[in-house]
Amino acid sequence: MTIPKFLFHYYEIENGPFRNITEFGYEKAEDIQNKISKGWNSKRPENYIKLRLALEKRIKEKFISKGGKPNRNDPFYFTLGECDWAKSWYINPGVIKIPITDFKSEHISFTYPDSMVSFQFYDEPKLETYRKDCNGQVFLLNEMNDLISEYGIPSDEKCLAEESLKYDKYIEAQIWDEEIINEYKNKG
């Protein structure tokens, strides 16, 4: 199985792309989260910001330990390949598609599936039904062929067909650099 050639970034059109809720710290993130009243993102748990900040720190540390070279404290989030389900998070969704080859491999990390889900499966004994060896891990681009060969690419069909795959909606990519992001921001 081959690695999808594109990363997809989904966002609320009204707010614009490449906005990370944690970019400006806890208080600003809390303020932003409290103003979201519609769509999937309005249903986040009360402690979401605290969890997200802790998880981003953890992912970054794991990424660095594997040789990653982040240029940011917080990543920009993408899916590896298209994920129509991600559009449901937004009232008026937008999407930006970027070739994976546009990024330096030292600036990309991956989790299988979504980072919040992956680390919850790894950390929580009660979620053992869904846990895979790849959960709670951070992967580099050069590890993706093996990961995809072993677990496949998540899809709606797989999620619906097997209970243990219910939450495997996509492979998440985290971009830890702004150079290419800024090029795409400026195109709009």
ABEGO torsion letter per residue (X at the ends): XBBBABBBBBBBAAAEBGBBAAAAEAAAAAAAAAABABEAAAABBAAAAAAAAAAAAAAAAAAAAAGBBBABABBBBBBBEBBAAAAAABABBBBBBBBAAABBAAABBBBOBBAAAAAAAAABAAAAAABBAABGBBBBAAAAAAAAAAAEBBBAAAAAABAAAAABABBBBBBABAAAAAAAAAAX
